[in-house]
Amino acid sequence: MVFVSSVGIFLLSWLEHQRSFRPSLLVSAYLFLFIITDMARTRTLWMIGTNRLIPSLHTVCIALRVLQLVVESVEKRILLIERYANTPREGTRTILSNTVFWWLNSLFLTGYKKNLCLDDLIPLEHSLGARQLYGPMTTAWENGKSCL
C-alpha cells in the first residue's frame, strides 16, 4: 500500500507541476502528516523488537517520504520555460517557504552585504504595481470610499 500511495503521490505531484507554478499544498500536507503519523508506528515496531525487517522497511519508507517532501518543497523556478521565467517570486514560493519566511533570506543577505536599493527588492506581481493601482485608488479617494 505504501508503494501504491508513493506512486500516486508522484503522479499527483507531476500533474500539479504541469499545471501550476507553485508546488502543491495538498501533496506537501499529505507527506508531512504521513511522516508524523508513521514515525509513531515505526517507533512502536522497533520497540516490539520481534522482527527487524519490518521496522527497517518502515524506517526506509519514512526516509523516502522525507526525501519526497524535500523535493516537493524546493522552488521550481529553474524549471520554468522562458515564457514564464519572469513570474514573480510570490507565485512560485512553497508553503514551507511562506511558513518560515525562507523567501526573505536572499534579501537579508543582500542587506547584510550592502545597503539596499530599489533594484535589490523582490519585484511584485504586475497587477500590484503602482501604475495599475493608481487610477482605481484616486477614483475611490475622490468618491470618498474607504476601500476599493
ABEGO torsion letter per residue (X at the ends): XAAAAAAAAAAAAAAAAAABABBBAAAAAAAAAAAAAAAAAAAAAAAAGABAAAAAAAAAAAAAAAAAAAAAABBAAAABBAAAAABBAAAABBAAAAAAGAAAAAAAAAAAABBBBAAABBBBBAAABAAAAAAAAAAAAAAGBABX
